[in-house]
């Protein structure tokens, strides 16, 4: 059997999550609401994860409603909205003002403060890789110096399937290598289905990889039953040998969907740090009456044990890169992946 080692790295910081409509919900708001009640009531009717978060949204309203009136300035309203949305600890629940006030993005403020556990693409190229090729804005690949290990980097899952099905070419070129390291550290998300273009080339059979529940009514905590999500084998090339998946705390959204796709395969070992923990998903973008836009998570993602991955998807082997190692461009996580495959 051919064995290949490929490293897939998702390293971007824009939150490019899919914003498809989730569920059959079509809730309406009373006319004449001010912006506070517009936002609060929309979340009350359409947000999917209150029960899992053990978050009392009525209590949140009681705290913040007295702090604003119709005469409140945009600055005051912005700060109140930030406190409300941050209480959810949901990186999909952002707000964009398109003004000097800026945006409310929990991911930026929290994920950027998390340990990197990743030395960066340029330093990886310099210290670990050779024969690198940047295929497009999504994919780059090469080989690891002094080994028969290939390295594939995926910048983001945003884009279309044709951006990712170039993996066929890479698998063909890497046919004499030992195994695959899939590195999705710093993955910021994108389109979940684009992950099929990679994971689907590592199996000969359809794979069940996660469950989802969708908001199914305008009452709080009204969700559908569990829905199975599967992906099929795809592409002309196929690899069924050993794979190591690398993640860090900045692996988020579609990167976590992809993590679940990969860890559902029997030949995958997952190492590194926990992923972000973006189980509240299916963000739908809304517009307030003043033109500000925000997103409401209308679905919940679960692992194969039907558990929401609060705190992130836990790897088989947790490995951290110390500050001293990072300063000296030592990627201990990648080095451990190479050891496992050897």
N, C-alpha and C positions, 0 to 999 in steps of 0.2 A: 504493500500500500504506500502511495506517495505520502510524505509528511512535509508539511510546510509550517514555517513560523512567520506570522504576519502581525504587526502591531497596528491597531487602529486607534488614532488619537482624535478626540473631539475637543478642540480647543478654541472656544470663542466665548465672548461674554455678552453678546446681545441675546435676549430671550426671544428666540424665533419659534415659539411653540405654535402648533396648529390651532386655529381658531374656528374649527368647524362647529356647527350647531349640534348640540348633544341633547337627545331626548325630545319627546313630543311636547315639551312645556311651552305654552304661550300665555304668559301671565300679563295682566294689564295693571297699570297704576291709576289711582284716582287723579283727576285733573287738579291743577292748582297747587301741587306739592312744591315745597322749596327744595333746593338741591340736596340738603341733608337727608330729607325723607325720600327723595328720589333714589339716592344711593342705598340708604339703609333698607328700604322696602324691597328694592330689586334683589339685594342679597338675601333678605328674609324669604323671598319667594323662590329664588332660583339657585342659591348656593347649595352644593351637594354634601359638604363635609362637616357641618356643624356638630352632628352627633359623634362622629369619630374624633373630632378635636375636643369634645366635651366643652364646647364653647356656647355660652348663653348670650345670644345676639340681642335679646331683650335687655339684658343687663348692660351690654355695651351701649345700647341706645340711652338707657337711663343715665349713664355716665356722661355721654358726649352731647346729647340733645340740648341740655341747658347751656352749653358753651357757645352756641351759635343762634343767630336770628337771621331773618331775611336781610337785615342791614349789615350783617357781618362782612368784613372785607374778605377778598380772595385769599389773603395771607392767612387769616384766622381759619377759614374754611379748609384750606390746604393742610394746615397743621392738624386739625381735628380729623380729617380724612386719613391722614398718615397714621395717626394713633389707632384709629379704628381698624384699618387694613392690616397694620403690623400686628395687631392682636391676634389675627388669624394665622400668622407665620406661614403664609401661603405665597410662594414666589410667583404664582400665576395671577394673583390678585394685585395688579398694578394699576396706576393711574397716570395719565399723561395730560399735561396742561397746555402744551405748545406755547408756553410763555416763559418769562424769566423766572417764574416760580420753580420750574423744572418738573421732574416726574417723581412719583412714588414707586420705588422698585425695591422690594424687600430682598430680592436676590442679590442685587449689587451690594447692598449694605452689609449683608450677612455672609454670603458665599465668598466675597472678596476678602473677608477677614479670616476665613478658614485656612488651615494649612495647605500649602500648594501641593505637596507630594508629586511635583512635576517640575522638571528643570527647564521646560520650554523647548519648542521645536528647533530653534537655531542651535541651542546648546546640545540637543540630542544629535543633530546632524554633525556637529563638530566633534563630539566626543564618542559617539556610539555607531554612527552610520557611515555608509559609503554607497556610491552609485545611486544617489537619490534622484528621483524624478517627481516634479510637481505636476500631476496630471491635469488638474483643474483647481478651482478654488475650494473644492471639497476634499480631494484626495491627493496624497503624496506617498511615495514609497521608496524603499531602498533595501540594503542589506546591512546586517550588523557586522561590524569589523571583526575579522578573524574567525567568523563562524559561518555556518550554513543556515543562518536564520534571516528571514525576510522581515521587513518592517513596513507596515501600511498605516498611514495617518489619515484620519477623516476629520476635517475641520469642523463640519456641522452637518446635521441631517436636514437642513433647509434646502429646498430645491426640488428637482424632479427626479424620477427614477433613473433617467438616462445619465444623470450625474454620478450615479452609484453603480450602475450595472457594468461599468468599466472594470469592476472587480474580476470579471471573467478573464480579461487580458492579464491582470496581475497574477491570478492563480495559475494561469498557463505559463507565465514567465518564471514563476517560483516553483515549478513542478519538481525540482530536484532538491528542494530544501527540506528541513526536518519537521517543522510544525508551525503553528500559528500563535502569535501573541496578538490579541486584540486589545488595543489601548484606547480607552475612551475617557481618559482624564481630561477635565475641563470641558466636557461636552455641555453645550448650552441648550440643546434641544433641536427642534425642527419638525419634520413630518415623520410620524411613527412608521408609516408604511415604507419609507425609504430604507429602514433597517432590514426589511425583508430581502432587499437586494444583496445584503451581505450574509445575514444569518441563513437565508434560504439556500445558499450555496454550500452550507456545512451540514446538510441533511438530505437523505433520500426519501423521507416521509414527512407528512404534515405534522407540525409541532404545536401543541397547546402550550402557551407561555404565560398567560395571565388571565385574570378575570376583571370585568368592569361592571359598575352599576351606574345608571344614568338618573338624573333628576327627572321625576315622573309625576309631577304635580306641583301646585303652587304652595302647598303646605310645607313647613320645615320638615326635614328628614324623610321626605316622601321620595323613595328611590325604587327603581326596578329591582327585580331579582338579579342574581349573578349571571353575567353573560360571558361565555367562553370566547377568548380571542386566540386565533391560530394563524400560523403562516405556513405557506407551502414551500416545497423545494422549487428553486428558480435557477435559471441560467444554464449555460452550456457546460461550465466547469463545476466540479464537485470536489470537496475535500472532507474526508471523514476521520482524519487523524486527530491527534491531541491539540487542544487549544487552551491558551491562557488569556483570560480577560483582565485588564487593568482598569480600575476606577479610582476616583478621588471624590472629595466632598463637593466638588464643582460639577460633577456629572449629574445632569438634571433633565427632567421632562422626557423628551423622546430618547435621550441618552439612557434614561432609566428603563424605558420600554425596551430598548435594545438590550440592556443588561438582562432583563427578564427573558428575552428571546434567547440569549446566549446561554444563560444558566439553566434553561430548560433542556439543553442538550447534554447527553451523558458524558461527552468527551471534553467538556469545558471545565477548567479550574479558574475560579474568580479570586483575584488577589488585589491588594491595595487598601484604600480606605473606603468607608461607607459612601454610597452615593448621597445626593442631597436629601431625598425624601419627598419628592413632589407627587404624592399620591392623590392630591386634589387636582384634577386635571379637566380636560375639555373646556378650556377658557373661551368664553363668548364675549366679544367686545361690545360695550354699550356706550352711549353718548348722553352726557348730562345736558341740561338746557343751556348751560353757558359754553358748551362746546368741548369741555373736558371729556376725555374718554377713559374708560376703565374696563377691567375684565373680571368676569364672574366664573369660577370653576363649577361646571355643571355635571361633573362625573367624578367617580372615585375609582382608582386603580388598585388592584389587589394582586398579591403573589399567588402561586399555585396552591398555597394553603388557605386561600381566601382571607389573608391578613393584609391590611393596608400597611405599606412599608414606612411607618412613622420612624423618623430618625435615619432613613435611608436603607438601601439594600445592603445587607451585611456580607462581606466577602468570606470565602472559605479560609483565607489566611490574611489577617490584617497586618499591613506593613506600612510604616511611616518613614518619610525621608526627613532626617534632622536638618536643622538650619545650617549646621556646619557642612553636611553633605550637599545641601542645595548650593551653598556658597562655593563649593568646590566642584559643582556640576557632576555630582555622583548620583545616579538614578538607581537607588537600591531596589525599587520595585521592579524595574525592567531587568536588572541583574538577577533578581530572584526568579522572574519568569523564565529567563534563559536557563538557570539551574534546573528548574522543574522540567523543562522540555528536554534538556540533556539527559 
